[in-house]
């Protein structure tokens, strides 16, 4: 094939497919593509063990498009994916490969209305990409005929098994013609998947090219001993100690996802959540923010995170312990894409340490223990980032006007320039919640934490810590928003709206206070004034409301405002008089 790393023009693909591949910037094939494409082009059934991010969509997509390049109105190809996100991702990739070919690709998945899908199938579909449940629904309705299918792809088969889709998958396979070609892709091969392969595939060739690269070469793996009541604090410390890069956090439940995202937002970390309760438009909006690099931290469940194609993820954090080695493999496979270095950190409670020993054996990797970042670690990181920004401004910006003004002020006020620089740094740090004072020594965490039962202490697990040394975010002013919990608004929704609509940096967003009918978001005064000068309305979760500078802003930054039911006291008002009377 002309070398160890073949180019795509060596596979003998149609000229239109080659043009599309070149336009997308692909030059040489990945190992899974180099091993799989020739075999599939030869018409042979394939079992490919491929991790997420290895290029498997092109591995089965390109030869499938080559086989179906003449087009047709009846489905000649079918791809099953476990989630709608993955189905949409596969469809987008195939459409980009199929430009110039008379191939109609239709995506069918649950959670969306039937009429558009029915219309698309009636208009003709050469290739159908779908989730198992919706594919069976269309089969039973008679709107999807599989009698002409020539090639079938089962993507992420082990995830199908984990989600309970094996029986629907077998129903689909039973309806396929006997002379069809099958390609089965899976990161792992549990016994149930092997049984499916033995039953339906005909003399398949097994391809496995990345068995060891997943854990050793691509991803550094660590675990932190973290009792349930300290998990959120440890998570915040991890994110504050290393705020660079892009992080995906895994939680076990939808509710846990939302709670973690909300708590991170309240603690000064710009984060958003993706889970099954979000509609498709909201899910795509969150994912697009991560792809566009306007969101650094995303919290998701295992199911919701399937199909998230974000190549620049640098870190995965397992907030909740993964249920199995397969789940762990899928989770950490989100980072370290295309050979890049990745990082995976798992928070482990004392009762889960026994499970960790079995996990190490299953993945054949010695996951190292690490300590959560200390106050000193966080302070050092904040100082380093601040100095890096200062150096960047010094080297890239013209500061002649600033020097001239400082010289004038220094001469007029007889203030030392160093004192003026210190005051400027103090103002910047105040708006960002950074404290350059050396943190006090903190006691070391006991290695043998007491085993935790289901007692009242666990009710405090999600309560934010009130450590005086904690890096707190200070609000100079607060903006009042006329929507609250009653409208289904979460802190993450407010942060997302300000970041997307007004281009407010996550580092400028302070505490979000959420009440039943309204909310407040803390911002530096200059940022708040800029936003309000340009806008008087904000759209959150599809609802537009007025916003304004919160009343009673004369209080000092960081001082708790005097409020009644989420609103400031009116001076001289009834609540104000009652409070004065009560204080007497």
Beta strands, then each sheet from edge to edge (+ up, - down):
strand 1: 46-49
strand 2: 77-80
strand 3: 105-108
strand 4: 127-130
strand 5: 151-154
strand 6: 181-186
strand 7: 205-208
strand 8: 219-225
strand 9: 247-250
strand 10: 271-274
strand 11: 297-300
strand 12: 315-318
strand 13: 342-348
strand 14: 368-369
strand 15: 477-481
strand 16: 509-514
strand 17: 519-523
strand 18: 537-540
strand 19: 543-549
strand 20: 563-564
strand 21: 567-568
sheet 1: 3+ 4+ 2+ 5+ 6+ 1+ 7+
sheet 2: 10+ 11+ 9+ 12+ 13+ 8+ 14+
sheet 3: 16+ 17- 15+ 19- 18+
sheet 4: 20+ 21-
end
